Amino acid sequence: MAKKSLASMEVAPVESNPGTGLPVGFQGGAIQVASPIYQRTPYVLFVSTKGQTYGQLAQRIRDLQDGDPVLVRDENVPPLKMNPLRFHLIAAFQHFSVVDSMGAIVKTTFDVETAREDKTQKWLEHVETVILVCLGDGGLCPARMTFKTTKTNAIHTAIAALKDAEDAEKWGSYSAEHKASLVAPTPYARFTATVTLKRGTAKSTGFNFVAANSFITPTGLADWQTIGAAFKDETFCKLCEAVYRRHKDRVGEITSRSV
């Protein structure tokens, strides 16, 4: 007996959702995928035009330029370009790492001499931090932030200031404003770091770059009131704890790649 061709075989009709004329599941609204720009906790990044998230951020932020610092919270809060970025430094962790073409860490060393002497690979300095971002509305937001390569000068200035602020006598000797800031019980609350950007072209390669630096300002009454009010808020405190846990997870991930 000759076999029936596919063309001659009857195909059962697809049952549609009554009243719509479209098959079940084909009415739309079935997309449940999170945007890749969002993470579990807030973070700040220096935007790169070559980065995976630049396109999405540029759609949400007008006049976004290469190197601009942007605070990303959750999907209910628009990403915010920090112009300028002001912050209190809570924690910092330095490493020198080899990365792949997407910027993911391949291997790590904590020895600066190893990074300098090994000419067979490109070891890049990174400083992973936890900061309190000073928002334009007078509030604060805990966040993680990675400073790397041409951006590390900004965080090294803040780290040096934090060490100074831990020595009350030394800190208070700098100026009347520094002395007044000693009323803050925690050293990080005695100053803010403000990031500045410098755009240019490297003479050796011809590539454009964005370098970050920072300057330090002793805190005053408004800053102390803001910090004090923030830590009285239970939701804020829980977010701080979540950010710090994520930072420790990140440190653990990096440490596992150490050589």
C-alpha positions, 0 to 999 in steps of 0.5 A, spaced: 500 500 500 502 506 498 504 511 503 500 517 504 504 524 503 505 529 508 501 534 504 495 529 503 494 527 511 489 531 515 492 536 520 488 537 527 486 544 528 490 548 534 484 549 539 484 557 540 482 560 547 475 561 546 473 568 544 480 571 542 481 567 535 488 566 538 491 559 540 492 559 548 499 562 550 499 567 543 495 573 546 502 576 548 504 578 555 508 571 556 515 575 557 518 574 564 525 575 563 529 580 568 533 586 564 541 584 565 542 591 568 539 589 574 543 585 580 540 583 587 543 589 590 544 596 588 551 598 585 555 603 581 558 603 575 563 607 570 559 606 564 563 604 558 560 605 551 563 598 549 560 595 555 554 590 555 549 594 559 551 601 555 545 601 550 540 599 555 542 605 560 543 610 554 535 609 553 534 611 560 539 616 561 539 622 556 546 625 555 550 619 557 557 619 556 563 614 556 565 613 563 559 617 567 558 613 574 551 611 574 547 608 580 543 602 578 538 600 583 531 595 582 527 596 576 522 600 580 527 606 580 530 609 574 538 608 573 541 615 576 547 618 573 551 621 579 553 628 577 558 628 581 558 622 585 559 623 592 560 617 597 562 615 604 567 609 603 565 603 607 569 597 605 575 596 600 578 590 597 584 590 592 586 585 587 590 584 580 586 580 575 587 577 568 580 578 565 577 575 558 574 579 553 567 580 557 571 583 563 570 577 567 576 575 571 580 569 569 585 569 575 587 573 580 593 575 584 594 580 591 601 581 590 602 587 586 610 585 584 607 579 581 602 583 577 608 588 575 613 583 573 609 578 569 609 581 562 606 575 559 599 577 561 595 583 562 594 584 570 589 589 571 588 593 578 581 592 581 578 595 587 572 592 590 568 597 594 562 598 599 560 605 599 554 610 601 552 614 595 550 621 597 543 622 593 541 629 590 535 629 594 539 628 601 538 621 602 543 615 602 544 609 598 548 603 600 552 600 593 557 596 591 562 599 586 568 596 582 574 601 581 579 599 576 585 601 571 584 609 570 579 609 575 583 607 581 586 613 583 579 616 585 578 610 590 586 610 593 584 618 595 578 615 599 582 610 602 588 614 604 583 619 607 579 614 611 586 612 614 587 619 616 580 620 619 581 614 623 587 618 627 583 623 630 589 627 632 592 627 625 585 628 622 583 634 627 589 638 625 588 639 618 583 644 619 577 647 623 572 643 619 576 637 620 576 638 627 569 639 627 567 633 623 570 628 629 563 629 632 562 623 627 563 617 631 565 612 625 571 615 621 568 614 614 562 619 616 567 624 617 568 626 610 565 625 603 569 623 597 567 626 590 569 623 584 572 628 578 573 625 571 578 627 566 577 625 558 583 624 554 587 620 548 593 616 550 599 618 546 602 612 546 596 608 543 591 613 540 585 610 544 580 615 548 580 614 556 576 616 562 580 617 568 577 618 575 580 622 581 577 624 587 577 630 592 575 629 600 571 634 604 570 634 611 562 632 613 558 637 617 551 637 620 547 636 614 551 630 613 551 627 620 543 628 620 543 624 613 547 618 616 543 618 623 536 618 620 538 613 614 540 608 620 534 609 624 530 606 618 529 598 618 529 598 610 535 601 609 539 597 614 537 591 611 539 593 604 546 595 607 546 588 610 544 585 603 550 589 599 555 588 604 553 580 604 554 581 596 560 584 597 563 578 601 560 573 596 564 577 590 571 577 594 570 570 595 569 569 588 575 573 586 579 569 592 577 562 589 581 564 582 587 567 586 594 564 583 
